[in-house]
């Protein structure tokens, strides 16, 4: 199930900016324990709490919050790491068949772990393929193979993937005016999120991906037939997610080629081009920016945002040499798989321990309404200390 590496020797210089960026991504994910949305309901007139709540929640359909950058960033960074990983293995004498076998095994593990984590509260294995780990796992081997192509063919594959995926959705019949959205789990108050005209091909649970999942997911054992995903998430999103990974591959390739300098100009130009193109397709109705179904415009727009994050971290860490500032994030980013499991497996234990041993009086030290955030901050601190202990003892979990 992977290897736990103790006393790791760093034979190659790590990209600390990438580690710090990855650390921010994992910290945003673990930070869900702060429960800003829950607390914000107690302060309906507070702009600060509304902003915090918005950026710790996924948007309902169109658009992006800070929380929506977690999955594309994690996926993008998987792509960034691929050129580094391949070069490292080649220097150690690994053959292509050996690397391919390891990649397929890693893809299988990612999918399996994703299903395992989704099944924890289920009476039987809950087969679902829309979460972060399974989406990356489904596309990872393809990204690995494409990394060996010349850059122009990688870009051709990127464009071909997005265009073919867009065309398939565009050709699938759009829901008509009498479509029964309630039958596919769309609430009555959803009307303000419904897209009209050509963009309606990308409405919630009335699209090509929904039709595929009704067929595909019911091939697996289930406690009841699959009818819809309440959030609108889809298995087929792994296809445009592969596009996000390829953008990361390009960033990693540029970084390696420019080392030890930073290809800041390329990062910023890529960010501007991707964001502008995504917004253009969205504003013209060609393809809306929707994270939950990973539309081609979302791949472009979020990819541009990822390049901005990477440029920002590279500027702080590599150009301004502010590594001390980045250190708390590096601790998390160098153990991202461990952070992922800690967030999913340790929350109830840590929070209940604080409630029992500190008592509600201590947790309500600010005021009752803020107790979830106080408890969450303490829990997040414990998560970081666990990862810091692993960092100090050179215990890193790899898949």
C-alpha positions as a printed NumPy array, in Angstrom:
array([[  0.   ,   0.   ,   0.   ],
       [  2.9  ,   2.261,  -0.485],
       [  6.09 ,   2.657,   1.451],
       [  6.848,   4.476,   4.648],
       [ 10.224,   6.078,   4.212],
       [ 12.291,   6.66 ,   7.332],
       [ 15.514,   8.68 ,   7.314],
       [ 15.037,   9.829,   3.742],
       [ 18.166,  11.092,   1.984],
       [ 17.398,  14.029,  -0.27 ],
       [ 19.659,  13.33 ,  -3.24 ],
       [ 17.942,  16.005,  -5.296],
       [ 17.028,  19.525,  -4.314],
       [ 13.35 ,  19.655,  -3.395],
       [ 11.116,  22.275,  -4.887],
       [ 10.221,  23.992,  -1.614],
       [  7.738,  26.328,  -3.32 ],
       [  5.78 ,  23.3  ,  -4.535],
       [  5.882,  21.755,  -1.049],
       [  4.588,  25.006,   0.448],
       [  1.801,  25.277,  -2.144],
       [  0.816,  21.679,  -1.478],
       [  0.871,  22.438,   2.233],
       [ -1.565,  25.325,   1.767],
       [ -3.889,  23.049,  -0.203],
       [ -3.884,  20.376,   2.496],
       [ -4.275,  22.99 ,   5.237],
       [ -7.365,  24.366,   3.488],
       [ -8.76 ,  20.847,   3.358],
       [ -7.96 ,  20.094,   7.011],
       [ -9.28 ,  23.543,   7.932],
       [-12.838,  22.372,   7.374],
       [-12.817,  21.603,  11.116],
       [-12.974,  25.374,  11.745],
       [-16.648,  25.277,  10.651],
       [-16.854,  28.878,   9.495],
       [-20.194,  28.271,   7.772],
       [-21.735,  26.955,  10.983],
       [-20.528,  29.911,  13.042],
       [-21.486,  32.451,  10.349],
       [-25.155,  31.541,  10.794],
       [-24.941,  33.029,  14.285],
       [-23.613,  36.303,  12.874],
       [-25.813,  37.004,   9.824],
       [-24.814,  40.691,   9.711],
       [-21.066,  40.099,   9.865],
       [-19.287,  40.633,   6.541],
       [-16.136,  38.948,   7.848],
       [-17.944,  35.76 ,   8.824],
       [-19.81 ,  35.72 ,   5.491],
       [-16.51 ,  35.967,   3.608],
       [-14.935,  33.238,   5.736],
       [-17.967,  30.986,   5.279],
       [-18.114,  31.542,   1.516],
       [-14.466,  30.672,   1.055],
       [-14.713,  27.528,   3.149],
       [-17.639,  26.191,   1.128],
       [-18.024,  24.955,  -2.432],
       [-20.092,  27.238,  -4.629],
       [-23.459,  25.758,  -5.492],
       [-22.731,  25.507,  -9.228],
       [-21.112,  28.292, -11.269],
       [-18.021,  30.126, -10.023],
       [-15.194,  29.571,  -7.562],
       [-14.462,  30.047,  -3.874],
       [-11.114,  29.499,  -2.159],
       [-12.379,  26.072,  -1.077],
       [-12.99 ,  25.187,  -4.718],
       [ -9.27 ,  25.58 ,  -5.442],
       [ -8.327,  22.584,  -3.27 ],
       [ -9.027,  19.753,  -5.712],
       [ -7.643,  21.422,  -8.857],
       [ -4.534,  22.513,  -6.945],
       [ -3.908,  19.033,  -5.569],
       [ -4.403,  17.593,  -9.054],
       [ -2.201,  20.251, -10.664],
       [  0.59 ,  19.545,  -8.169],
       [  0.443,  15.829,  -8.942],
       [  1.228,  16.834, -12.518],
       [  4.024,  19.197, -11.421],
       [  5.694,  16.338,  -9.536],
       [  5.615,  13.912, -12.485],
       [  8.62 ,  15.266, -14.448],
       [ 10.645,  15.395, -11.217],
       [  9.636,  11.842, -10.29 ],
       [ 10.409,  10.462, -13.744],
       [ 13.821,  12.147, -13.866],
       [ 14.663,  10.867, -10.391],
       [ 13.725,   7.288, -11.266],
       [ 15.623,   7.423, -14.534],
       [ 18.756,   8.572, -12.703],
       [ 18.375,   5.6  , -10.381],
       [ 18.291,   3.274, -13.384],
       [ 14.564,   2.529, -13.539],
       [ 13.308,   1.206, -16.86 ],
       [ 10.153,   2.385, -18.591],
       [  8.294,  -0.929, -17.994],
       [  9.235,  -0.754, -14.316],
       [  8.06 ,   2.836, -13.977],
       [  4.847,   2.039, -15.836],
       [  4.116,  -0.89 , -13.543],
       [  4.687,   1.291, -10.487],
       [  2.434,   3.983, -11.967],
       [ -0.406,   1.541, -12.605],
       [ -0.052,   0.243,  -9.038],
       [ -0.124,   3.806,  -7.707],
       [ -3.264,   4.559,  -9.756],
       [ -4.946,   1.46 ,  -8.358],
       [ -4.031,   2.443,  -4.788],
       [ -5.362,   5.964,  -5.196],
       [ -8.701,   4.694,  -6.488],
       [ -8.875,   2.042,  -3.755],
       [ -8.05 ,   4.504,  -0.985],
       [-10.656,   6.925,  -2.273],
       [-13.327,   4.225,  -2.189],
       [-12.163,   3.104,   1.274],
       [-12.507,   6.591,   2.738],
       [-15.948,   7.04 ,   1.168],
       [-17.089,   3.691,   2.598],
       [-16.315,   4.377,   6.262],
       [-19.918,   5.261,   7.158],
       [-21.487,   2.725,   4.793],
       [-22.728,  -0.787,   5.642],
       [-21.009,  -2.133,   2.504],
       [-18.286,  -0.9  ,   0.181],
       [-19.533,   2.347,  -1.329],
       [-18.295,   2.384,  -4.902],
       [-17.952,   5.968,  -5.997],
       [-15.343,   7.584,  -8.225],
       [-15.876,  11.335,  -7.962],
       [-13.677,  12.227,  -4.982],
       [-10.181,  13.718,  -5.253],
       [ -8.133,  10.536,  -4.825],
       [-10.148,   8.388,  -7.23 ],
       [-10.31 ,  11.131,  -9.859],
       [ -6.532,  11.507,  -9.764],
       [ -6.066,   7.734,  -9.735],
       [ -8.222,   7.251, -12.821],
       [ -6.19 ,   9.74 , -14.833],
       [ -2.715,   9.304, -13.348],
       [ -1.431,   6.549, -15.63 ],
       [ -2.562,   8.471, -18.711],
       [ -0.757,  11.571, -17.436],
       [  2.384,   9.503, -16.867],
       [  2.325,   8.196, -20.437],
       [  1.677,  11.633, -21.91 ],
       [  4.624,  13.054, -19.967],
       [  6.954,  11.098, -22.271],
       [  5.608,  12.846, -25.368],
       [  7.132,  15.993, -26.832],
       [  5.617,  19.19 , -25.39 ],
       [  3.687,  20.026, -28.566],
       [  1.996,  16.608, -28.449],
       [  1.192,  17.086, -24.79 ],
       [ -0.525,  20.375, -25.64 ],
       [ -2.311,  18.681, -28.545],
       [ -3.525,  15.975, -26.152],
       [ -4.645,  18.641, -23.677],
       [ -6.676,  20.465, -26.322],
       [ -8.036,  17.234, -27.785],
       [ -9.199,  15.957, -24.399],
       [-11.062,  19.156, -23.548],
       [-12.586,  19.611, -27.005],
       [-13.737,  15.98 , -27.316],
       [-15.225,  16.062, -23.833],
       [-16.984,  19.365, -24.549],
       [-18.351,  18.041, -27.852],
       [-19.739,  14.885, -26.248],
       [-21.635,  16.987, -23.71 ],
       [-22.791,  19.458, -26.337],
       [-24.22 ,  16.647, -28.481],
       [-26.033,  14.994, -25.58 ],
       [-29.644,  16.262, -25.414],
       [-30.123,  19.202, -23.07 ],
       [-32.983,  19.019, -20.517],
       [-36.202,  20.438, -21.912],
       [-38.473,  22.985, -20.218],
       [-40.522,  20.219, -18.632],
       [-37.578,  18.272, -17.235],
       [-38.295,  16.821, -13.782],
       [-35.311,  18.092, -11.808],
       [-36.808,  16.917,  -8.516],
       [-36.494,  13.307,  -9.719],
       [-32.698,  13.705,  -9.926],
       [-32.243,  15.359,  -6.554],
       [-32.329,  19.018,  -7.597],
       [-34.182,  21.021,  -4.896],
       [-37.043,  23.372,  -5.665],
       [-34.987,  26.462,  -4.775],
       [-32.303,  25.578,  -7.323],
       [-33.864,  27.64 , -10.125],
       [-31.42 ,  30.541,  -9.66 ],
       [-28.558,  28.15 , -10.485],
       [-30.129,  26.635, -13.591],
       [-28.336,  27.52 , -16.819],
       [-30.312,  28.449, -19.909],
       [-29.775,  28.238, -23.642],
       [-26.821,  26.235, -24.91 ],
       [-25.252,  26.271, -21.432],
       [-28.136,  24.115, -20.154],
       [-26.205,  21.077, -21.404],
       [-24.206,  21.527, -18.195],
       [-27.085,  21.69 , -15.71 ],
       [-27.052,  19.61 , -12.553],
       [-27.875,  15.878, -12.848],
       [-29.383,  16.281, -16.325],
       [-26.292,  15.746, -18.428],
       [-24.106,  13.152, -20.111],
       [-22.121,  12.433, -16.949],
       [-25.298,  11.773, -14.967],
       [-26.534,   9.315, -17.613],
       [-23.178,   7.514, -17.532],
       [-23.225,   7.186, -13.742],
       [-26.78 ,   5.839, -13.663],
       [-25.491,   3.018, -15.877],
       [-21.953,   2.596, -14.53 ],
       [-22.419,   2.901, -10.764],
       [-25.316,   0.466, -10.757],
       [-22.951,  -2.23 , -12.041],
       [-21.536,  -2.385,  -8.501],
       [-23.206,  -3.825,  -5.378],
       [-25.234,  -1.122,  -3.636],
       [-27.699,  -0.912,  -0.773],
       [-30.073,   0.844,  -3.179],
       [-29.931,   1.733,  -6.885],
       [-27.885,   4.81 ,  -7.753],
       [-30.162,   7.614,  -8.964],
       [-28.06 ,  10.771,  -8.628],
       [-25.24 ,  12.404,  -6.691],
       [-26.631,  15.097,  -4.4  ],
       [-23.723,  17.41 ,  -5.141],
       [-23.842,  16.777,  -8.879],
       [-20.357,  15.208,  -8.919],
       [-19.541,  12.716, -11.672],
       [-17.225,   9.819, -12.474],
       [-16.447,  11.128, -15.963],
       [-14.934,  14.294, -14.496],
       [-11.651,  12.404, -14.357],
       [-11.279,  13.073, -18.099],
       [-11.025,  16.892, -17.906],
       [ -9.243,  16.432, -14.561],
       [ -6.514,  14.775, -16.618],
       [ -6.262,  18.127, -18.414],
       [ -5.535,  19.82 , -15.074],
       [ -2.799,  17.26 , -14.432],
       [ -1.259,  17.991, -17.844],
       [ -1.106,  21.688, -16.99 ],
       [  0.855,  20.681, -13.903],
       [  3.146,  18.541, -16.059],
       [  3.888,  21.603, -18.193],
       [  4.687,  23.645, -15.066],
       [  6.995,  20.912, -13.766],
       [  8.72 ,  20.6  , -17.138],
       [  9.292,  24.369, -17.339],
       [ 10.667,  24.412, -13.792],
       [ 13.124,  21.614, -14.489],
       [ 14.301,  23.173, -17.743],
       [ 14.831,  26.596, -16.141],
       [ 16.419,  25.364, -12.877],
       [ 17.875,  26.94 , -10.828],
       [ 15.996,  30.027, -12.084],
       [ 12.204,  30.34 , -11.929],
       [ 10.198,  30.499, -15.189],
       [  8.028,  33.234, -13.686],
       [  7.175,  34.779, -17.035],
       [  5.842,  31.47 , -18.364],
       [  3.82 ,  30.893, -15.186],
       [  2.19 ,  34.32 , -15.388],
       [  1.534,  34.17 , -19.128],
       [ -0.024,  30.714, -18.75 ],
       [ -2.181,  31.99 , -15.882],
       [ -3.406,  34.976, -17.864],
       [ -4.126,  32.963, -21.012],
       [ -5.966,  30.171, -19.193],
       [ -8.078,  32.47 , -17.015],
       [ -8.981,  34.708, -19.967],
       [ -9.925,  31.763, -22.178],
       [-12.011,  30.147, -19.453],
       [-13.861,  33.409, -18.813],
       [-14.415,  33.909, -22.552],
       [-15.994,  30.481, -22.997],
       [-18.083,  31.031, -19.872],
       [-19.347,  34.494, -20.816],
       [-20.3  ,  33.393, -24.335],
       [-22.204,  30.369, -23.024],
       [-19.947,  27.946, -24.88 ],
       [-18.934,  26.213, -21.654],
       [-19.806,  27.45 , -18.134],
       [-17.255,  27.443, -15.314],
       [-18.568,  24.674, -13.043],
       [-16.225,  22.864, -10.66 ],
       [-18.62 ,  20.104,  -9.59 ],
       [-18.719,  18.621, -13.112],
       [-15.246,  19.89 , -14.111],
       [-16.299,  21.583, -17.334],
       [-13.57 ,  22.378, -19.902],
       [-13.872,  26.048, -18.939],
       [-13.326,  25.087, -15.313],
       [-10.181,  23.184, -16.325],
       [ -8.867,  26.302, -18.056],
       [ -9.912,  28.836, -15.421],
       [ -8.842,  26.827, -12.379],
       [ -5.624,  25.848, -14.147],
       [ -4.818,  29.527, -14.531],
       [ -5.48 ,  30.075, -10.831],
       [ -3.115,  27.177, -10.033],
       [ -0.378,  28.825, -12.105],
       [ -0.936,  32.04 , -10.126],
       [ -0.575,  30.181,  -6.836],
       [  2.596,  28.479,  -8.089],
       [  4.027,  31.806,  -9.255],
       [  3.202,  33.4  ,  -5.909],
       [  4.867,  30.674,  -3.878],
       [  7.879,  30.632,  -6.211],
       [  8.257,  34.392,  -5.783],
       [  8.115,  34.219,  -1.974],
       [ 10.215,  31.078,  -1.503],
       [ 12.694,  31.071,  -4.384],
       [ 13.065,  34.713,  -5.378],
       [ 12.59 ,  36.475,  -2.034],
       [ 14.124,  33.535,  -0.099],
       [ 11.453,  33.694,   2.613],
       [ 11.631,  30.002,   3.431],
       [ 11.003,  30.523,   7.129],
       [  7.561,  31.927,   6.339],
       [  6.787,  28.878,   4.215],
       [  8.048,  26.348,   6.769],
       [  4.694,  25.649,   8.527],
       [  3.191,  24.858,   5.118],
       [  6.183,  22.753,   4.037],
       [  5.685,  20.531,   7.095],
       [  2.203,  19.723,   5.805],
       [  3.051,  19.646,   2.101],
       [  5.858,  17.115,   2.43 ],
       [  3.406,  14.624,   3.959],
       [  0.258,  15.282,   1.946],
       [ -0.999,  11.682,   2.008],
       [ -0.59 ,  11.552,   5.78 ],
       [ -2.396,  14.902,   6.059],
       [ -5.235,  13.565,   3.91 ],
       [ -5.695,  10.515,   6.154],
       [ -5.345,  12.486,   9.384],
       [ -8.121,  14.829,   8.281],
       [-10.429,  11.942,   7.388],
       [ -9.674,   9.559,  10.254],
       [ -8.734,  11.616,  13.318],
       [-11.331,  14.379,  13.57 ],
       [-13.826,  12.647,  15.869],
       [-11.116,  11.327,  18.208],
       [ -9.293,  14.648,  18.566],
       [-12.438,  16.749,  18.996],
       [-13.998,  14.373,  21.538],
       [-10.714,  14.363,  23.487],
       [-10.796,  18.148,  23.762],
       [-14.455,  18.143,  24.824],
       [-13.788,  15.541,  27.513],
       [-10.508,  16.866,  28.877],
       [-10.89 ,  20.629,  28.458],
       [-14.621,  20.87 ,  29.018],
       [-17.128,  23.093,  27.29 ],
       [-16.287,  26.004,  29.56 ],
       [-12.817,  26.283,  28.093],
       [-14.089,  25.805,  24.538],
       [-16.639,  28.598,  25.035],
       [-13.974,  31.011,  26.255],
       [-14.87 ,  33.523,  23.527],
       [-18.609,  32.912,  23.3  ],
       [-20.881,  29.942,  22.699],
       [-21.476,  30.725,  19.025],
       [-17.744,  30.608,  18.239],
       [-17.128,  27.292,  20.041],
       [-16.98 ,  25.221,  16.799],
       [-14.171,  27.419,  15.453],
       [-12.254,  27.36 ,  18.756],
       [-12.517,  23.571,  18.846],
       [-11.569,  23.41 ,  15.187],
       [ -8.495,  25.588,  15.714],
       [ -7.317,  23.318,  18.529],
       [ -7.933,  20.261,  16.365],
       [ -6.073,  21.809,  13.435],
       [ -3.168,  22.533,  15.764],
       [ -3.024,  18.877,  16.787],
       [ -3.035,  17.834,  13.122],
       [ -0.067,  20.116,  12.45 ],
       [  1.839,  18.845,  15.493],
       [  1.339,  15.266,  14.301],
       [  2.756,  16.191,  10.904],
       [  5.582,  18.169,  12.517],
       [  6.557,  15.105,  14.57 ],
       [  6.631,  13.069,  11.366],
       [  8.711,  15.775,   9.672],
       [ 11.229,  15.962,  12.517],
       [ 11.572,  12.193,  12.572],
       [ 11.8  ,  11.978,   8.765],
       [  8.691,   9.804,   8.483],
       [  7.065,  10.421,   5.115],
       [  4.235,   8.392,   3.641],
       [  4.472,   7.796,  -0.082],
       [  2.267,   5.847,  -2.469]])
